[in-house]
Amino acid sequence: GNIAKDHLTRYTVWESSGSSGEPAVFVQDARAMHVYDALEALRRPVLRPLQRWLDPWGLTDRMAFVGATGGHFASTVSVERLRQLQPGLSHRLRGMSFLQPMEALRAELEAFQPTVLATYPSAAVMLAEEHRAGRLRVDLREIWTGGETLSPAQRTFVRESFACPVSQSYGASEFLSLAFECRLGALHLNSDWAILEPVDAQGRAVPDGQAGCTTLLTNLANHVQPLIRYDLGDRVTFLPTPCTCGSHLPVITVSGRDDDTLQLAGGRGRACVQVVPLAVSTVLEDAGLFDFQLVQQGPRELLLTTSMQGSRGQHVLDAAREKLQAFFGELGARD
């Protein structure tokens, strides 16, 4: 109930599982949020130029965000914050949980009939499969993805399935709006507000054109909670040549989250139940398990491990297993 509400009347707060698996809380004041808002408004690509000219404020669009809507995550806080800042537009902006069964998610999307979908690449692919199969009837005009790696094959599949443009952005809980695609599809870093340093395993800078083992972030907008050379965990590469679009902002490629979607045996006559990786992470983190590895060994077999030791580790594993089994059961995967 407090998602996106101001903390101590003047701070915006959200949480993350952290790049190292440790939970983190990030606090920003109005100045930092104004920077994020401006970057979103001015540097996000215009996918439908004619529509923007006819409807510059997007008054005819209906946007659905599909993600983890029950926690204080940056994406969910951003959606709810926008609904609170623009009450007149709130009925055209809705968050929908990807933790619910696909049948319920399809029904919610069809009832709302969004024109714009914002979600993670794995969820976009899953919804594209539903649309191709004729089980999801929506008429999308554009799709925004982020939070995971979007492969060229995934982009093509989603774009062709929904017959609309797809745009990928790069952001993090530590800096909400790191990079956006230009009209040519290149990812441009907002280097006037964020510093990214790809480094090798010893923390030494790597040259342009080479991916680091990890990337260090310095946030120039947030002075309340300074983040200086913060280890993001993503592998970022700076391209050595400028983009032909004319932008002076550097071009980067990013290798971030790229976990597989689980394919589980279904019950009640269902052949297969798909579970996107971020949904699994959300459920496990709710159980208090942040440091884990989950390996699918068969259609009904998963191996969950953690580096936690002793009775506390076993207790957390047992709780996580129960939550996972209940979650998969709600989705239609049994045993």
Protein Blocks (a to p, Z undefined) as FASTA:
>chain_A
ZZoiaeehiaccdddebjnopacdddddfklmmmmmmmmmmmpccfblmlmmmmmnopmb
ccdddddfkbccfklmmmmmmmmmmmmlmmmgccddfkbcfklmmmmmmmnopabdcddf
klmmmmmmmmmnopaccddfbdcdehiacdfklmmmmmmmnopacddddddfklmblbcc
dfkopacddfklbccddddfkopacdehiacfbdcdddfkbmmlccehiaehpacdddfb
dcfklpabdcddddddfddcdddddeehiabdcddfklmmmmmmmnopabdcdddfbfkb
ccdddfbecjklmmmmmmmmmmmmmmmmmnopaZZ
